[in-house]
């Protein structure tokens, strides 16, 4: 049996998953940006790293307001939200030189939203060949960079 070292997963494994507290609201309100991997704050949204990333550089753009649907955004929030997505696509391209990106929002449980009551965009850098036999053969994804390294790489560009 092969072992892949992923020590950051233990915090999630041991965490209380029955909390009613929104993880995005918690990160927004705590103002412990480096500890919570918050990269940026604008007037109506903030950018946080996904601590269980699909690929290095996987970030999320999250509304400051706790809302569950894009239709609830005010126009000024929509402009800021999408401008921040666009800005961070540029930062990710500079930091990681990906061949492409996935940008998406899942609204509601049926659409795959893991956190369905607080809307957010996922931005995932992608490279030709970044999926390989690991996912197919052993349902495993290898992330080759630590969260702190990724955080620092993006943060120095901002």
N, C-alpha and C positions, 0 to 999 in steps of 0.2 A: 504494500500500500504506500502511495506517495503522500507526503505531507506538504501543505502550503501554509507558510507562517503568516497569520493575519491577526496579530494580537489586539488590534483595535476592535475586533468583533466582540470581545469579552464584555465590554461595557454595555453593548446592546443586549447580549445574551442574558446578563444579570440584571438588566434594568427592569423597573416596574412598568409593564406595558399597559396597565389598566388605568393609567393616569388620565384625567379629563383635561389636563393642561395641553394646550396647543404648543408643539415644539417650536413653531415659527414665532408665535407671540412671546414665548419664553425667551428666545434668543434676541428678539427685537427689544423687549423690555429690560433685560438684564444689563445691557450695555457693556458686556464682556466680549467684545468683538473678536479678539484674537483667540480667546478660549473657545468661543462658539463657532469659529471659522467664518465669521461675518467679514466679508471683504470690502463692502461699500454700503453707504446709506445715501439715498436721495430724499427728496421731499415726500414722495409717496410710496417708495418701495426700497427694498434692500436686497443685497446679493449675499448668498450664503453657500458654502460648499456642501455638496452632498457627502455626508460622512460614510455612506455606503455606496461609493461611486460605481457606475458601469465602466468608466474609463477615467484615466487621470484628467483632471480639469473639469469634471462633471460638477456644474454649479446650478443653483436655482435662483431665480429672480422672484421675490416674494412681495406681495402687497403689504404695506404697513397696516392697513385695516384688515381685520379678520372678516373676510367675506368668502362665500363659497361658490360664486359664479361670476364669470367675466361680465355678464350683463349688469351687474351691480356697480361696476366701476364708473366713476364720474369721468368726464372727458379729460380733465387735467391729469387724473390718475392714469388713464389709458395712455396718454402721450408720454408721461414719465416712465411708465411701465415698459412700453415698447422701446423707447429711447435707451433705457438701461439695458434691455436685451441686446439691442444693436451695438451699444458701446462695449459690452462684455464679449460679444462675438469677436470684435476687433482685438480685445485684450487676449482672448484665448488663441486667436490666430498668431499673434505676436509671441506669446509664451510657448506654445506647443507645436506650431506649424502643422496643424491637422490637414488631412486631405478633404475634409468635409465636416459637417456638424448636424446633429439632430437637435431640433428645437421643438418643444411640445408642451402642451398643457392637458392634463387629464381632469375633466370635470365630472365628479361623481364616482361612486364605487364601481359601477358597471363599466366605466371608461378606464378603470385601472388606477384611480387615484388612491395612493397610499395614505395621504393626508387629505381627505375629501372636503374638509370644512374650511380650508384656507388656500385660496388659489395661488398657483405659482407656475412659472415656466421652468422647465428643465432645459439646460444647454449642455450637450454632450459632444466633446470633440471626437472625431472619428478618423481612422487611418485605414487605407487600403490594407486588408489582411489583418485587421485588429480582432477579428473573430477567427478562431482556429480550432483545432481538435479538442482543446480542453473543454470548451462548452458543449461540444457534441458528444464526446466520449465519456466525460466524467462530470458533466453539469457543473463546471467550475470556471470561474473567471479569474485571471491573474492580473492584479494591479501592480505595476512595476515601480511605483513611486509613492512615498509616504504622503499622508495628508498634509503634514507640516511643510514638506518640500513643495508640494503643489500650491499651498496657501502662499508661501513666501514668493514663489515664482510669479504668481498673479499679482500679489500685493505690491511688489516692487515696480510694476508697470503702471499702477494707478496713480 
